[in-house]
């Protein structure tokens, strides 16, 4: 049986009611080796290697990878009226939120000492790649979340890659979201094509978007020459609840994420044993009629957990340790309790705020940190598509203040070149005189 973590202020204050049967950690050696081979082939052989791996892994051999303008418009025309309206509703909400976020990222220009000018610029990344997963289901919101913020940020070119067997509605979503170019390439070969460039695919400067273990590993291996947003593991949802929680609602939300993948991690952290046991029963009951029960049941069996804590403080300690991708708060004072939480990908305050709304269309991004990464980072946002680059310029009076300590410090460090670079400007000023 897995042991609850040894955390300060947590000892002896919680116990499992439902124990996860498996750990999410796995031996990725085989994945790493295969991905390294794919990356090397694409780097050396470009389109030919991409074509080879698309045929091998997707069962599709394409003469060209880029979706033409006519094919893009055809995909949009094939959307039924309501699906298109719903897609555009989501795009508008994501755009509005991204624009509001961007308005908070301001240029800076200060003069901390007379004549010393420091600042930073907010610079859109020139070219970004958006990996759009095909997945078990056509996730129509996926292209919106990775493409729209890039267009709002002002990136010159947003390149989208999605598996060649993805639903045509996904192509339509890429087009409506504003992708400059769309390529039917999936998996690690898509990451390689965007990272290194091929005859068809332009090289980008940063790659965004979630994917399977191969996509994730490819992003990890190409990081350095190109940037990445984050490394995303299987989806996660945890609910923190007190005795006011509704077991039927909680079970519904847990299963709503469990159906994503058999490795989805779902959990309840509560101070009320009766709620914990009632939620267990509700999950079992709802699985009997859930259309996606085959996936959700395996996810719940292997990675589902319910922890009963002795008090609210212990509940907060455990939740912050988990740092769940999606964290729902179902407590009597949900806003007050939420303000005490620190580590999560995105927070859903009160029982009306379901993960599904964020997943689909309210405007916040659904590409979020998993596997505990919420302890040090947030999710994908418009700020992921810009650089904050500093600058400085000095007037003579500033040189007179900063040069002497810079000379002394460089001398103390034994860096003669630094010392001379600091001194030469001061010496020139002294030769000119006080003006």
C-alpha positions in Angstrom: 0.0 0.0 0.0 1.4 3.4 -0.9 2.3 5.5 2.1 1.1 9.0 2.7 3.9 11.5 2.4 5.9 12.6 5.5 5.2 16.3 5.5 5.8 18.9 8.1 2.6 19.4 10.0 1.0 16.4 8.4 2.2 13.5 10.5 -0.6 11.2 11.6 -3.2 13.6 10.3 -4.6 11.7 7.3 -5.4 8.2 6.1 -6.3 6.6 2.8 -9.9 5.6 2.2 -9.2 4.7 -1.4 -5.6 3.8 -2.2 -4.1 4.4 -5.7 -3.1 0.9 -7.0 -0.2 2.2 -9.1 2.3 5.0 -9.1 2.3 7.4 -12.1 6.1 7.1 -12.4 7.2 4.7 -15.1 10.4 3.5 -16.8 10.7 5.7 -19.8 14.0 4.3 -21.1 12.4 2.7 -24.2 10.4 5.8 -25.0 13.5 8.0 -24.6 15.6 5.8 -26.9 13.0 5.6 -29.6 12.4 9.4 -29.5 16.1 10.1 -29.7 16.2 8.0 -32.9 13.2 9.9 -34.4 14.7 13.3 -33.6 18.0 12.3 -35.1 16.4 11.0 -38.3 14.2 14.1 -38.8 17.1 16.4 -38.1 19.2 14.6 -40.8 16.6 13.7 -43.4 13.8 16.2 -43.0 10.6 15.5 -44.8 11.6 12.0 -45.8 12.0 10.9 -42.2 8.7 12.6 -41.2 7.0 10.8 -44.0 8.5 7.5 -42.9 7.4 7.9 -39.3 3.9 9.1 -40.2 3.4 5.9 -42.3 4.8 3.8 -39.5 2.9 5.2 -36.5 -0.2 6.8 -38.1 -0.6 4.4 -41.0 -0.9 7.3 -43.4 1.6 8.2 -46.2 1.3 11.8 -47.3 2.9 13.4 -50.3 2.6 16.8 -48.6 2.1 17.8 -45.0 0.7 21.3 -45.1 -3.0 21.9 -45.2 -3.9 24.2 -48.1 -6.1 27.3 -47.7 -8.8 25.5 -49.7 -8.6 22.5 -47.4 -8.7 24.7 -44.3 -11.9 26.5 -45.6 -13.4 23.2 -46.5 -12.9 21.9 -43.0 -14.6 25.0 -41.6 -17.5 24.6 -44.0 -18.0 21.0 -42.9 -18.6 22.1 -39.3 -22.3 22.1 -38.4 -23.6 25.5 -37.5 -23.8 24.9 -33.7 -20.3 23.4 -33.5 -18.9 26.4 -35.3 -20.8 28.8 -33.1 -19.6 27.0 -29.9 -16.0 27.0 -31.2 -16.1 30.7 -31.9 -17.6 31.3 -28.5 -14.7 29.5 -26.9 -12.2 31.4 -29.1 -13.7 34.7 -28.2 -13.5 33.9 -24.4 -9.9 32.7 -24.6 -8.9 35.7 -26.7 -10.6 38.2 -24.2 -8.8 36.6 -21.2 -5.5 36.5 -23.0 -5.8 40.2 -24.0 -6.6 41.1 -20.4 -3.6 39.1 -19.2 -1.3 40.8 -21.8 -2.4 44.2 -20.6 -0.9 43.4 -17.3 2.6 42.7 -18.8 4.0 46.2 -19.1 7.2 47.7 -20.4 9.5 49.2 -17.8 11.8 52.2 -17.8 13.3 53.6 -14.6 16.2 55.8 -13.5 17.3 54.4 -10.1 20.4 56.6 -10.0 20.8 59.9 -11.8 21.7 59.1 -15.4 21.3 55.4 -15.0 18.5 54.1 -17.2 17.2 50.6 -16.8 14.2 48.8 -18.2 12.7 45.9 -20.1 10.7 45.4 -23.3 7.9 42.9 -23.9 8.8 41.2 -27.1 6.6 38.6 -28.8 8.4 35.4 -29.7 8.9 35.4 -33.5 7.8 31.9 -34.4 6.0 29.4 -32.2 4.8 25.9 -32.8 1.5 24.6 -31.4 1.3 20.8 -31.0 -2.4 19.9 -31.2 -3.0 16.4 -29.9 -5.4 14.1 -31.8 -6.2 12.0 -28.8 -8.9 9.4 -28.2 -11.5 12.1 -28.8 -11.5 15.2 -31.1 -10.7 17.8 -28.4 -12.0 20.8 -30.2 -10.7 23.1 -27.6 -7.1 22.0 -27.9 -6.1 24.2 -30.9 -7.8 27.2 -29.3 -5.7 27.0 -26.1 -2.3 26.9 -27.9 -2.9 29.1 -30.9 -5.1 32.0 -29.7 -2.7 33.2 -27.0 0.1 33.3 -29.5 -1.9 35.4 -31.9 -2.9 37.8 -29.1 0.8 38.0 -28.0 1.7 39.2 -31.4 3.9 36.3 -32.6 4.8 36.7 -36.3 4.0 33.1 -37.1 2.1 30.4 -35.3 2.6 26.9 -36.8 0.2 24.1 -35.8 0.9 20.4 -36.1 -1.7 17.7 -35.5 -1.8 14.0 -36.4 -2.8 13.2 -39.9 -5.7 11.1 -38.7 -7.1 13.8 -36.5 -10.7 14.8 -37.0 -11.2 17.4 -39.7 -13.0 19.6 -37.0 -9.5 19.9 -35.4 -8.2 21.4 -38.7 -11.1 23.8 -38.6 -10.3 24.7 -35.0 -6.7 25.5 -36.0 -7.9 27.7 -38.8 -10.5 29.6 -36.8 -8.0 30.1 -34.0 -5.7 31.9 -36.4 -2.9 29.4 -37.2 -0.7 30.8 -39.9 0.3 27.4 -41.1 -1.2 23.9 -40.4 0.7 20.6 -40.9 -0.7 17.1 -40.7 2.2 15.7 -38.6 1.9 14.1 -35.2 4.0 12.5 -32.5 7.6 13.0 -31.8 8.3 13.6 -35.5 6.1 16.7 -35.3 8.1 18.1 -32.4 11.3 17.3 -34.4 10.1 19.0 -37.5 9.2 22.2 -35.6 12.4 22.1 -33.6 14.8 21.6 -36.5 12.9 22.6 -39.5 12.4 20.5 -42.7 11.9 21.3 -46.3 8.2 21.8 -45.6 8.0 22.8 -41.9 9.6 26.1 -40.7 11.9 25.9 -37.6 10.2 27.6 -34.6 11.6 29.2 -31.5 9.3 27.6 -28.9 6.9 24.7 -28.9 3.6 24.7 -27.0 1.0 22.1 -26.3 0.4 18.7 -24.6 0.8 15.3 -26.1 1.4 11.7 -25.3 4.5 10.2 -23.7 6.4 10.4 -27.0 5.5 14.0 -27.6 6.5 14.9 -24.1 9.8 13.1 -24.3 10.5 14.8 -27.7 9.9 18.2 -26.1 12.3 17.3 -23.3 15.0 16.3 -25.7 14.8 19.3 -28.0 14.7 21.8 -25.2 17.7 24.2 -25.4 18.0 25.2 -29.0 14.2 25.7 -28.8 12.0 26.6 -25.9 9.1 24.6 -24.6 6.1 25.6 -22.5 6.3 22.7 -20.0 6.4 18.9 -19.7 2.9 17.6 -19.3 2.0 14.3 -17.8 -1.4 12.6 -17.7 -4.3 14.8 -16.6 -5.1 15.3 -12.9 -8.1 16.5 -10.9 -8.4 16.7 -7.1 -11.3 18.0 -5.0 -10.8 19.5 -1.5 -14.1 19.3 0.4 -15.5 19.5 3.9 -18.8 18.0 5.1 -20.8 20.3 2.9 -19.5 18.6 -0.3 -22.0 16.8 -2.6 -20.7 13.2 -3.3 -22.7 12.9 -6.5 -21.3 16.2 -7.9 -17.7 15.3 -6.8 -18.0 11.8 -8.3 -19.2 13.3 -11.6 -16.3 15.7 -11.8 -13.7 13.0 -10.9 -15.1 10.7 -13.7 -15.2 13.7 -16.1 -11.4 13.7 -16.0 -10.9 10.0 -15.5 -12.4 9.4 -19.0 -9.4 11.3 -20.6 -6.9 8.5 -20.2 -6.3 5.3 -18.3 -3.4 7.1 -16.5 -5.4 10.1 -15.3 -4.9 10.8 -11.6 -8.1 11.7 -9.7 -8.6 12.3 -6.0 -10.6 13.6 -3.1 -9.1 15.3 -0.1 -11.6 15.8 2.7 -12.1 16.2 6.4 -15.3 14.2 6.4 -15.2 10.4 6.3 -18.9 10.1 5.5 -18.4 12.2 2.4 -15.4 10.1 1.4 -17.3 6.8 1.7 -20.4 8.3 -0.1 -18.2 9.5 -3.0 -16.7 6.0 -3.3 -20.2 4.6 -3.7 -21.2 7.3 -6.1 -18.2 6.7 -8.4 -19.1 3.0 -8.5 -22.7 3.8 -9.2 -22.0 6.3 -12.0 -19.5 4.0 -13.7 -22.3 1.5 -14.3 -23.9 3.8 -16.9 -21.0 6.0 -18.1 -20.4 5.6 -21.8 -16.6 6.0 -21.3 -16.5 3.7 -18.3 -13.9 1.4 -19.8 -11.2 4.1 -19.6 -12.6 5.9 -16.5 -12.9 2.7 -14.5 -9.2 1.7 -15.1 -8.1 5.2 -14.3 -10.1 5.2 -11.0 -8.9 1.8 -10.1 -5.2 2.4 -10.7 -4.8 6.1 -9.9 -7.8 7.2 -7.9 -7.4 8.1 -4.3 -9.4 9.4 -1.4 -7.6 10.9 1.6 -9.4 11.8 4.9 -7.6 14.5 6.9 -8.0 15.4 10.5 -8.5 19.1 10.0 -8.4 21.9 7.4 -4.7 22.6 7.9 -3.8 19.0 7.1 -6.0 19.1 4.0 -4.2 22.2 2.8 -0.8 20.6 3.5 -1.7 17.5 1.5 -3.3 19.5 -1.4 -0.2 21.7 -1.7 2.0 18.6 -1.7 -0.1 17.1 -4.6 -0.1 20.4 -6.5 -2.9 19.1 -8.7 -3.3 20.2 -12.3 -7.0 21.0 -11.7 -8.0 21.7 -8.1 -11.7 22.1 -7.1 -12.7 23.6 -3.8 -16.0 22.4 -2.3 -16.1 23.9 1.2 -18.5 26.0 3.2 -16.3 29.1 2.7 -14.8 28.2 -0.7 -13.2 31.6 -1.4 -11.7 31.9 2.0 -10.3 28.3 1.8 -9.0 28.8 -1.7 -7.0 31.9 -0.6 -5.0 29.6 1.7 -4.0 27.2 -1.1 -0.7 27.7 -2.8 0.2 24.9 -5.3 -2.1 24.0 -8.2 -2.3 24.4 -12.0 -5.7 26.1 -12.0 -8.2 26.6 -9.2 -11.9 26.1 -9.3 -13.6 27.9 -6.5 -17.0 26.6 -5.4 -19.0 23.7 -6.7 -20.3 25.7 -9.7 -16.8 26.0 -11.1 -16.3 22.7 -12.9 -13.1 21.7 -14.7 -15.1 21.1 -17.8 -15.9 24.8 -18.3 -12.2 25.7 -18.2 -11.4 22.7 -20.4 -13.8 23.9 -23.1 -14.6 27.6 -23.2 -14.6 30.0 -20.2 -11.3 31.6 -21.3 -8.6 30.3 -18.9 -6.1 27.9 -20.5 -6.4 24.2 -20.0 -2.7 23.4 -20.7 -1.6 23.1 -17.1 1.3 21.7 -15.0 1.0 18.1 -13.8 3.1 15.7 -11.7 3.7 18.2 -9.0 5.0 21.0 -11.3 2.3 23.3 -9.9 4.7 23.8 -7.0 6.9 26.0 -9.2 5.0 27.0 -12.3 1.6 27.9 -13.6 0.0 26.9 -16.8 0.2 28.1 -20.4 -0.8 31.7 -20.8 -0.2 34.7 -23.1 3.0 35.4 -21.2 4.4 32.1 -22.4 4.5 33.7 -25.9 6.5 36.8 -25.1 10.0 37.5 -23.8 10.9 40.1 -21.1 14.2 41.4 -22.3 16.1 44.0 -20.2 18.1 47.0 -21.4 20.3 49.8 -19.9 21.9 53.0 -20.9 24.1 55.4 -18.9 24.8 59.1 -18.9 28.1 60.4 -17.7 27.0 61.0 -14.1 25.9 57.4 -13.9 29.3 56.2 -15.0 30.9 58.2 -12.2 28.8 56.3 -9.7 28.9 52.7 -11.0 32.4 52.5 -12.5 34.5 52.8 -9.3 32.8 49.9 -7.5 32.8 47.9 -10.7 36.5 48.4 -11.0 37.2 47.4 -7.4 34.9 44.3 -7.7 36.5 43.1 -10.9 40.0 43.6 -9.4 39.0 41.6 -6.3 37.8 38.8 -8.6 41.0 38.8 -10.6 39.2 39.7 -13.8 41.5 42.2 -15.5 39.4 42.5 -18.7 36.4 43.4 -16.7 38.4 45.9 -14.7 39.7 47.6 -17.8 36.2 47.7 -19.4 34.8 49.5 -16.4 37.8 51.8 -16.0 38.2 53.0 -19.6 34.9 54.8 -19.6 35.6 56.5 -16.3 39.1 57.5 -17.5 37.7 59.1 -20.7 35.3 61.2 -18.6 38.1 62.4 -16.3 40.1 63.4 -19.4 37.1 65.4 -20.7 36.5 67.1 -17.3 33.5 67.4 -15.0 31.1 68.4 -17.7 
